[in-house]
Amino acid sequence: MTEPVLEVADLRKTYGDLLAVDGVSFSVWPGGSLAIVGESGSGKTTVAKMIVGLERPTAGTIRACGRDRSSPARSTGERRRRGREVQIVFQDPYTSLDPRQTVERALDEVLRLHHGWDREQRRRRVLELGELVGLDARQIRALPRSLSGGQRQRVAIARALAAEPKVLILDESVASLDVSIQAQVLNLLADIRDETDISYVVISHDLAVVRQLTEETVVMWHGRIVERGPTPRVLDRPGHDYTKRLRASVPRPGWKPKRRNTAVSGARGE
Amino acid sequence: MIARAEPGVHLGRRSGLGILRATGPAGIGSAIVISAATFLAIFGRLLAPHDPNLGQLAYAYVGPLGGHPLGFDGQGRDVLSRLLAGAGTSMLGPLAVVVISIAVGTLLAVSAAWRRGAYDAVVSSGLDVLFAFPGILLAILAATVFGAGLLAAVLALSVAYTPYVARVLRGAALRERAQQYVAALEVQGASAISICLRHLIPNMLPLIVAQATILFGYAMVDLAAISFLGLGVQPPNADWGVMISENQSGVVQGYPLPALVAGICIVLVVVAFNVLGERLYEQAQPERV
């Protein structure tokens, strides 16, 4: 337990002249949970894509489970092993599933990729995974188009967990869900972490999500980390100006919108 | 009401017949014409009442008689028999063109959409160059190189049609490539080939089928034109395009029937393929959510 399960050092990504990610470093410990917060365009999703290999870093190193993954995998075995180290759940539940594939077949495909199990073992595991994320047997046999956004996001989580990853990246994974569904999925994620030794990297601009799911937070702004520390400290006593502004932009109980008399009377008409 | 399925949970997927029904009466009518033409293409030669190549010059351009409902052509051959015997080559040629150009076009489109970057740029500009050559011109070129015949015409048209197929399908492949489930499978470690074969192409299939159907009609017209010019199917083999060509003089001499019935067959089948293709194309518009 002395080695981080995910270690990012001096990561940098440029697109032409644009510096998207600039010298980002952090570590995630086994069973730990780290938040990356920042506004859109701050580079947080680019960091996630580099970690899972969808983007190639311009410079810097990424290590997961003690193995380097800064450059593309050279073999099928290597690619699949990386899949068992780090998984990701994306933001959009609507395009994250193949519309032609039932939940069952989608999960089975992933299980076949990673584990040398027979049909019966895989079938049992599909049901277990469904149960873990709260999908019943009927939903397991359904096509994505007959599932709601929240149910689809559960499927995406189950698919990521099917690889039994050590690290799960949640890239705005609950941002597009209704508040009540969002709460359910957040509870689900918290429960999964209690039951397994999985680590989370939570990418979000929603500070409530961050507070519920993580112990450590890094704040990104214009591709750099501007503040880091324990989540409660960063959110309650922010040190950096940007974090203060981010925090101030969230409506709180007792928050009153400023009266704009002219606008209101204008809208009401004569 | 008996709630047999929980509301909002569909287990099935649209069947082929369901899709056909959704194309409406025009689509179904077209499908019937195409089925009939396909039947004749396979069995027409057996159904022909007379030898399609037996010429009796005494009967040249003689109108319908007993046992010869469509009369005789300029060489005194039974027109109905030639029509039935010609269905095979008239349908086989376009089929070959469609199969080749769809296969090559899909391969180019999917690989370009997958690799993107320099490879995509090379493929796309190569296709742009090919666009500059009309199919008929390529066919004349192919006929001079390989000799006139169905094979040369089919190869030429396949080359000419591939860019159209590839361009349309590349757009669809790019859209599909951008779906997050593809990224999710990449992160899982699935290989590019398995993602393309198991996910990308199956999701493009409705569009591919619609493309193939429309293309069949175009290929039939172009092949008939090439045969008419004498560069495609060679006489005395029966073929609808060849029949029009052979009986031009009949049109001039005031006896257009043999050329006309061959033309009607071509028009019927081509219109049927175009209508069905267009309807399928509308159905193929992706229904997300």
Interface residues (C-beta under 8 A of the other chain):
Chain A: V52 G53 L54 A73 T76 R79 R80 R81 R82 G83 R84 V86 Q87 I88 F90 D92 Y94 T95 S96 L97 D98 P99 R100 Q101 T102 E109 V110 L113 H114 R138 Q139 R141 A142 L143 R145 S146 S148 A156 R159 A160 A163
Chain B: E6 G8 V9 H10 L11 R13 Q179 Q180 Y181 A183 A184 L185 E186 V187 Q188 G189 A190 S191 R198 H199 P202 N203 P286 E287 R288 V289
